[in-house]
Amino acid sequence: MACKVLVVCGSPVVASTDLLQQLAGECDHIVAVDRGLDALLGAGLGCDVYVGDADTVSDEGRALVDAAADFEVERHDPYKDYTDLALALDTIRRRWPAAEVVATCATGGRPDMALSVLGLLASYADAPVWIEEDEVTARILHKDETWTIEGAEGKTFSIIAIAPNTKVSERGLEWELDHSPLGLLADTGISNVVRSTAKIQVHTGTVIAYLYK
């Protein structure tokens, strides 16, 4: 049976202790991505696997990585061709095939890094991918995937195409769509409002959908 893996990324914008503890309790495994280990330590949590080159983790975290007593370490040379998150996703594919991914501490900070994170998570098509932050829940949806949203009446919802030739349907929102094309990174689906149980369906392409808490 497929499992759920929490990936704590290295954004300088750190999720709250409450959210980290909640997500850790909902997931089967935890992967710390470089500085993500500090976020976990700050919330009184550990990880199953650390992945990274240890160039942004704190001295405390680096000491734990060097000791490698309480978790497994996949340490990489800083002069590598791939980001730590890319390597972490490869680790998940290898250790837990078809695992559902929940990423946090994944937004904010440098805009180039934030876009890279989004692209990497979108490339993980093995199973559902979520981004959980204190103010938003996001879901990456590929062709033929759906997201049913319940109990969110009045909340803001946005959907953005992150692949060309994307077509979607939306029900239960203030402005609904029916097999409608979304331009790449276009603003068509920005700032909608949930009115009832909502269903989002992607017919072609890939989107990221945001539900603000």
C-alpha positions as CSV (number, residue, x, y, z in Angstrom):
1,M,0.0,0.0,0.0
2,A,1.3,3.4,-0.9
3,C,2.4,5.7,1.9
4,K,2.5,9.4,2.5
5,V,5.9,11.2,2.9
6,L,6.3,14.7,4.4
7,V,9.1,16.6,2.7
8,V,10.3,19.6,4.7
9,C,12.1,21.9,2.3
10,G,14.7,24.5,2.9
11,S,12.7,27.8,2.4
12,P,13.7,30.6,4.9
13,V,9.9,31.0,5.4
14,V,9.3,28.3,8.0
15,A,6.0,26.6,8.7
16,S,4.7,27.0,12.3
17,T,5.3,24.3,14.9
18,D,1.6,23.5,15.0
19,L,1.5,22.8,11.3
20,L,4.7,20.8,11.3
21,Q,3.6,18.6,14.1
22,Q,0.2,18.1,12.5
23,L,1.7,17.1,9.2
24,A,4.2,14.8,10.8
25,G,1.4,13.0,12.6
26,E,-0.4,12.5,9.3
27,C,2.5,11.2,7.3
28,D,4.3,7.8,7.4
29,H,7.8,9.1,6.8
30,I,9.6,12.5,7.0
31,V,12.4,13.7,4.7
32,A,14.4,16.7,5.7
33,V,15.9,18.7,2.8
34,D,19.0,20.5,4.0
35,R,17.8,23.5,6.1
36,G,14.5,21.8,6.5
37,L,16.1,19.8,9.3
38,D,16.3,23.0,11.3
39,A,12.5,23.6,10.9
40,L,11.9,20.1,12.2
41,L,14.3,20.5,15.2
42,G,12.6,23.8,16.0
43,A,9.2,21.9,16.2
44,G,10.7,19.2,18.4
45,L,10.6,16.7,15.5
46,G,13.1,14.5,13.8
47,C,13.2,12.8,10.4
48,D,13.7,9.4,8.8
49,V,16.1,10.6,6.1
50,Y,18.2,13.7,5.6
51,V,19.0,14.7,2.0
52,G,21.3,17.6,1.1
53,D,24.8,19.0,0.9
54,A,24.5,20.7,4.4
55,D,25.3,24.1,3.0
56,T,22.4,25.9,4.6
57,V,21.6,23.8,7.7
58,S,22.6,25.2,11.1
59,D,25.7,24.2,13.0
60,E,23.4,22.2,15.3
61,G,21.8,20.4,12.4
62,R,25.1,19.8,10.7
63,A,26.4,18.1,13.9
64,L,23.4,15.8,13.8
65,V,24.0,15.0,10.2
66,D,27.7,14.3,10.9
67,A,26.8,12.0,13.8
68,A,24.0,10.3,11.8
69,A,22.8,8.5,14.8
70,D,19.0,9.1,14.8
71,F,18.2,9.1,11.0
72,E,19.7,8.1,7.7
73,V,21.7,10.6,5.8
74,E,22.1,11.0,2.0
75,R,24.7,13.7,1.9
76,H,25.8,15.2,-1.4
77,D,28.7,17.2,-2.7
78,P,27.8,20.9,-2.9
79,Y,29.2,21.0,-6.5
80,K,26.4,18.9,-7.9
81,D,24.1,19.3,-10.9
82,Y,20.8,18.9,-9.0
83,T,19.1,20.8,-6.2
84,D,18.6,19.1,-2.8
85,L,14.9,18.8,-3.5
86,A,15.4,17.0,-6.8
87,L,17.6,14.5,-5.0
88,A,15.1,14.2,-2.2
89,L,12.3,13.3,-4.7
90,D,14.6,10.7,-6.2
91,T,15.1,9.3,-2.7
92,I,11.4,9.0,-2.2
93,R,10.9,7.3,-5.6
94,R,13.6,4.8,-4.6
95,R,12.6,4.1,-1.0
96,W,8.8,4.4,-1.2
97,P,7.6,4.0,-4.8
98,A,4.3,5.8,-5.6
99,A,4.3,7.6,-2.3
100,E,2.0,10.6,-1.9
101,V,4.1,13.7,-1.2
102,V,3.3,16.5,1.2
103,A,5.8,19.4,0.9
104,T,6.1,22.2,3.5
105,C,8.6,25.1,4.0
106,A,8.5,25.1,0.2
107,T,7.4,28.6,-0.6
108,G,8.8,32.1,0.0
109,G,12.4,33.2,-0.1
110,R,14.2,33.6,-3.5
111,P,11.7,33.7,-6.3
112,D,14.0,31.7,-8.6
113,M,14.2,28.9,-6.0
114,A,10.4,29.0,-5.4
115,L,9.8,28.5,-9.1
116,S,12.3,25.7,-9.2
117,V,10.5,24.0,-6.2
118,L,7.2,24.3,-8.0
119,G,8.6,22.8,-11.2
120,L,10.2,19.9,-9.3
121,L,7.0,19.1,-7.4
122,A,5.1,19.3,-10.7
123,S,7.5,16.8,-12.3
124,Y,6.6,14.2,-9.5
125,A,3.7,12.5,-11.3
126,D,4.0,9.2,-9.3
127,A,1.2,10.1,-6.9
128,P,-0.7,13.1,-5.4
129,V,1.5,16.1,-4.5
130,W,0.4,18.7,-1.9
131,I,2.0,21.9,-0.6
132,E,1.0,22.7,3.0
133,E,1.8,26.1,4.5
134,D,0.2,28.0,7.3
135,E,-1.9,30.2,5.0
136,V,-2.6,27.9,2.1
137,T,-3.1,24.3,0.9
138,A,-2.0,23.7,-2.7
139,R,-2.4,20.7,-4.9
140,I,-0.7,19.9,-8.1
141,L,-3.0,18.2,-10.6
142,H,-2.1,16.5,-13.7
143,K,-4.2,15.2,-16.6
144,D,-7.3,13.2,-15.4
145,E,-6.7,14.1,-11.8
146,T,-9.4,15.7,-9.6
147,W,-9.6,17.5,-6.3
148,T,-12.9,17.6,-4.3
149,I,-13.0,20.3,-1.7
150,E,-15.5,20.1,1.2
151,G,-16.2,22.5,4.1
152,A,-14.4,25.5,2.5
153,E,-17.4,27.8,1.7
154,G,-16.3,31.4,1.4
155,K,-12.6,30.7,1.1
156,T,-10.4,32.0,-1.8
157,F,-9.4,29.5,-4.5
158,S,-7.0,30.0,-7.4
159,I,-5.9,27.8,-10.2
160,I,-2.9,28.4,-12.5
161,A,-1.8,26.4,-15.5
162,I,1.8,25.4,-15.3
163,A,1.9,23.5,-18.5
164,P,0.8,24.4,-22.0
165,N,-2.4,23.1,-23.5
166,T,-4.2,22.9,-20.1
167,K,-7.9,22.4,-19.9
168,V,-10.0,22.3,-16.7
169,S,-13.5,22.1,-15.3
170,E,-14.6,23.6,-11.9
171,R,-17.8,23.2,-10.0
172,G,-19.0,24.6,-6.7
173,L,-17.2,28.0,-7.2
174,E,-18.4,31.5,-7.8
175,W,-17.1,31.4,-11.3
176,E,-17.2,27.9,-12.8
177,L,-15.4,26.4,-15.8
178,D,-16.4,23.7,-18.2
179,H,-13.6,22.1,-20.2
180,S,-12.1,25.6,-20.4
181,P,-8.5,26.2,-21.6
182,L,-6.2,28.0,-19.2
183,G,-3.2,29.8,-20.7
184,L,0.2,29.1,-19.3
185,L,0.6,31.1,-16.1
186,A,-2.5,33.1,-17.1
187,D,-4.7,34.9,-14.5
188,T,-8.0,33.3,-15.6
189,G,-8.4,31.3,-12.5
190,I,-7.1,33.7,-9.9
191,S,-9.1,34.7,-6.8
192,N,-12.2,32.6,-7.1
193,V,-14.5,31.8,-4.2
194,V,-15.7,28.4,-2.9
195,R,-19.6,28.4,-2.7
196,S,-20.3,24.7,-2.0
197,T,-18.6,21.3,-2.3
198,A,-16.1,22.1,-5.1
199,K,-14.7,19.7,-7.7
200,I,-11.7,20.5,-9.8
201,Q,-10.9,18.3,-12.8
202,V,-7.9,18.6,-15.1
203,H,-8.6,17.2,-18.6
204,T,-5.2,18.1,-20.2
205,G,-2.0,19.7,-19.0
206,T,-1.0,20.5,-15.4
207,V,-2.2,23.0,-12.8
208,I,-1.4,24.1,-9.3
209,A,-4.5,24.9,-7.3
210,Y,-4.5,27.0,-4.1
211,L,-7.0,27.0,-1.3
212,Y,-6.4,29.8,1.2
213,K,-7.2,28.9,4.8
